[in-house]
């Protein structure tokens, strides 16, 4: 589900790929600059995992949290509902207060992972989606991080327990792709509007923060696929 809001995350990707054992130097100085003056193309798209994490730290349900803290943008190519965090009038993140992140323990995974980025690519031999990591040019991006702490990619991921959401990320990709495929297959505007709201509900709203996320995402994916089984299980149905 690449789109113009995500394309900057994989810019110059080829020369920046790194392995899990690669070392890099980075220490956040908590200046808050990366949470200010965001342009639309630099906005962080929220995933189901981000919504789930924010709901837990804010102790809110999905409907209330999204209504209060998020804006929705229709994806042009994907035709999907895309979520971003609201900004204050001065261009700062709505969760920034006195230069500090007020949802630090539940902030979006892209924020938590920085300065690492990653992309999911299909391993055709194994038939599974695998994550590949790259180091962003944080100095060129204007980040004021110090370079006095060294760690490997694995150590950085383990520090914030980021890999607990890997399977959820794969399910999010499959769910988004399924919803987008459905949207493109519809003929009328009325059908597309209905599917747009169904996609929004299944991708972001139909989740209970007190229940395991992966299981809920799998159920929502199965529901979307059941709306048009020929599209997703055509060969299996024939056999």
Secondary structure, DSSP 8 states (H G I E B T S, - for coil): ---TTTGGGGTT-GGGEE-TT-EEEEE-----GGGSS--GGG--EE-HHHHHHHHHHHT--HHHHHHHHEEEEE-TTT--EEEEE-B-TTS-BTTEETTEETTGGG--HHHHHTTEEEEEEEETTTTEEEEEEEE--TTTTT---EEEEEEEHHHHHHHTTGGGGHHHHHHHHHHHHHHHHHHHH--SHHHHHHHHHHHHIIIIIS--TTS-HHHHHHHHHHHHHHHTHHHHHHHHHH-
